[in-house]
């Protein structure tokens, strides 16, 4: 699963996820990317672009919650953008949809 990061503006980083977020190396890579960005202590808004994420298992959903917790502990904010219907349904089924700030597009997430 490719993970790309891009600084959109000072303090706002875009993390783009593609493919499948499932237990194993993908989750470890995402956690490491977020940890590295948090260590830099320059990002305050983390926008996750999920528009090309096809699937996430329960471990993937748990990773989003873990990222949210880590980001909030550092005084940051996490926003999800462009999740497809399947991913949104998984968020709802697991009850994390109330924890996560979701937006239809990256543009909406960065404006909000």
C-alpha positions in Angstrom: 0.0 0.0 0.0 1.6 3.3 -1.1 1.7 6.1 1.5 2.6 9.5 0.3 3.0 12.7 2.4 2.9 16.2 1.2 3.1 19.6 3.0 0.0 21.5 1.8 0.8 24.7 3.8 2.7 25.4 7.0 1.3 23.2 9.7 -0.9 21.1 7.3 0.3 17.8 6.0 -1.6 15.5 3.5 -1.2 11.7 4.0 -2.5 9.8 0.9 -3.3 6.1 1.4 -3.9 3.8 -1.6 -5.0 0.2 -1.9 -5.6 -1.9 1.2 -4.9 -1.0 4.9 -4.7 -4.4 6.6 -2.8 -6.0 9.4 0.9 -6.2 8.8 3.5 -4.0 7.1 1.0 -1.5 5.8 -0.2 -0.6 9.3 3.3 -0.4 10.7 4.3 1.9 7.8 1.4 4.2 8.4 2.1 4.3 12.2 5.7 5.1 11.5 4.9 7.9 9.0 2.6 9.6 11.6 5.2 9.1 14.4 7.9 10.7 12.3 5.7 13.7 11.4 4.8 14.1 15.1 8.4 14.1 16.1 9.0 17.0 13.8 6.4 18.9 15.8 5.6 21.2 12.9 2.3 19.7 11.7 -0.9 20.6 13.5 -3.4 19.4 11.0 -3.1 15.9 9.5 -5.4 15.3 6.5 -5.7 11.7 5.4 -6.7 11.3 1.8 -8.6 8.1 1.6 -10.1 8.6 -1.9 -7.9 5.8 -3.3 -8.1 3.5 -0.3 -10.1 0.5 -1.3 -10.3 -1.5 1.9 -9.4 -1.5 5.6 -9.7 -4.4 8.0 -10.3 -4.0 11.7 -6.6 -3.5 12.3 -6.7 -0.6 9.8 -9.7 1.0 11.5 -7.9 0.6 14.8 -4.8 2.3 13.3 -6.9 5.4 12.4 -8.0 5.6 16.1 -4.4 5.1 17.3 -3.2 7.9 14.9 -6.1 10.2 16.1 -5.0 9.6 19.7 -1.3 10.3 19.0 -2.1 13.4 17.0 -4.5 14.8 19.6 -1.9 14.1 22.4 0.4 16.5 20.5 -2.2 19.1 20.2 -3.0 18.3 16.5 -6.1 17.6 14.5 -6.8 14.7 12.2 -9.2 14.9 9.3 -10.2 12.2 6.9 -11.1 13.0 3.3 -12.8 11.1 0.4 -13.5 7.8 2.1 -15.6 5.5 -0.2 -18.9 4.0 0.9 -17.3 0.7 2.0 -14.8 2.5 4.3 -17.5 4.8 5.7 -19.6 1.8 6.4 -16.7 0.1 8.3 -16.3 3.3 10.4 -20.0 3.3 11.2 -20.1 -0.5 12.0 -17.2 -0.1 14.4 -18.6 3.0 16.0 -15.5 5.2 15.2 -17.4 7.4 12.8 -18.3 9.6 15.8 -14.6 10.0 16.7 -13.3 10.9 13.2 -13.7 14.1 11.4 -14.7 13.2 7.8 -14.9 15.4 4.7 -16.0 14.6 1.2 -12.8 15.9 -0.4 -9.3 17.0 0.5 -10.3 20.6 -0.4 -13.2 20.5 2.1 -10.9 19.0 4.8 -8.3 21.7 4.4 -10.9 24.5 4.3 -12.7 23.2 7.4 
